[in-house]
Amino acid sequence: MDTVTHGLAGWLVARAIPSDTGKKEATVALVLGSVLPDADNVASLLGSEFYLRLHRGVSHSFAGIAVTSLLVALLLYRFGKWKDLKKIYLLVLLGQISHIALDLLNSYGTQIFQPFSDARVSLDLLFIIDLAFTGIIVLGILLSRYRPSRARAALVVLSAYVCFAAFLHLRAEDAVREAALRQGVPVVSAWALPRLPEIHSLPDLAPGRRAEAAQRMRLSEVAPRLTTIPDRHSFPFPAGPIAWNGFVDDGKTYLRAEVDPFGGTVTWREREWKGRDVPEAQALRDLRDVRTYLWFARFPTVHVSEEGETMVVTFFDMRFGGPTARRPFILRVIESPGRSPQANWGS
């Protein structure tokens, strides 16, 4: 989740906890704890490779928050008016636990077992920004100023919201798996990841666009070839778990489809070779930036282009769009005769 939502969630949890003493200090401890793990965003100043490796790493792990919660609690105890170190520590820890719980809901991946394992865990239930989810938190804060029970009610509503997202996630995953099997595509694995819902404008029926619309319709009926047709008449709007991307691994390629979890409609959008199996990518596996990218990416794909004697190998993750995605979710490696491969992050 975004940092603002984390802070608001900590505030809501503080409202839900009954307390006759130290209420302001408890709120500070919870809110500070709820945003503290995102302090690792400073790693972006040291480069994209370091950022991908560090972000949602030890600062978001159970072992990490146990230590940093104690450090923050000692500071609040030393310079604050509330002198109950145990409660301050538990509140900061609770705030950090809420942060980890919310981050696990999206598909980015969180290294909750650092420093013992760098496995990235994700539940794939909500998009990283969800205005409906954040709105429930804000409403709960506004209504609970004098009645903590309303803050608890808001937490119950949030839990129900997540359960609803889990239900839609299962429907979307089943829908894309069944659609692939109907098309004769072997399914090694299938996933459903939340995406931004889109608001569609009126279609453009100008000459030349009709053929593209017809081609898009044909792509929605069959498993696609190695191509994609962008929709230029839709605008993303981050509200609700109602839009999903379905992914299928057939052993050689990744397929992506847009899935309607309510009606079960599956619209195929693109199909790409698995990046780890592309010879040009395998030849670059000893490059640190490439190793980091392949570790981070869930659906790594590769595009290879040649400009004279120079070859450009572009790595991207289908979670975050195509080879024009913003940094740090794209990596270009430039190979020129007589020079070591040069890694460039960003579009």
Stockholm file with secondary structure:
# STOCKHOLM 1.0

chainA/1-347         MDTVTHGLAGWLVARAIPSDTGKKEATVALVLGSVLPDADNVASLLGSEFYLRLHRGVSHSFAGIAVTSLLVALLLYRFGKWKDLKKIYLLVLLGQISHIALDLLNSYGTQIFQPFSDARVSLDLLFIIDLAFTGIIVLGILLSRYRPSRARAALVVLSAYVCFAAFLHLRAEDAVREAALRQGVPVVSAWALPRLPEIHSLPDLAPGRRAEAAQRMRLSEVAPRLTTIPDRHSFPFPAGPIAWNGFVDDGKTYLRAEVDPFGGTVTWREREWKGRDVPEAQALRDLRDVRTYLWFARFPTVHVSEEGETMVVTFFDMRFGGPTARRPFILRVIESPGRSPQANWGS
#=GR chainA/1-347 SS CCHHHHHHHHHHHHHHSCCSSSHHHHHHHHHHHHHGGGGGGGGGGGCHHHHHHHTTSGGGSHHHHHHHHHHHHHHHHHHSSCCCHHHHHHHHHHHHHHHHHHHHTSSSCBCTTTTTCCCCBCCCCSCSCCHHHHHHHHHHHHHTSSCHHHHHHHHHHHHHHHHHHHHHHHHHHHHHHHHHHHTTCCCSEEEEEECCCEEECCCCCSTTHHHHHHHHHHHHHSCCCSCCCCCTTEEECCCSSCCEEEEEECSSEEEEEEECTTTCCEEEEEEEECGGGCHHHHTTTTSHHHHHHHHHCSSEEEEEEEETTEEEEEEEEGGGCSTTCCTTSEEEEEECTTSCCEEEECC
#=GC SS_cons         CCHHHHHHHHHHHHHHSCCSSSHHHHHHHHHHHHHGGGGGGGGGGGCHHHHHHHTTSGGGSHHHHHHHHHHHHHHHHHHSSCCCHHHHHHHHHHHHHHHHHHHHTSSSCBCTTTTTCCCCBCCCCSCSCCHHHHHHHHHHHHHTSSCHHHHHHHHHHHHHHHHHHHHHHHHHHHHHHHHHHHTTCCCSEEEEEECCCEEECCCCCSTTHHHHHHHHHHHHHSCCCSCCCCCTTEEECCCSSCCEEEEEECSSEEEEEEECTTTCCEEEEEEEECGGGCHHHHTTTTSHHHHHHHHHCSSEEEEEEEETTEEEEEEEEGGGCSTTCCTTSEEEEEECTTSCCEEEECC
//
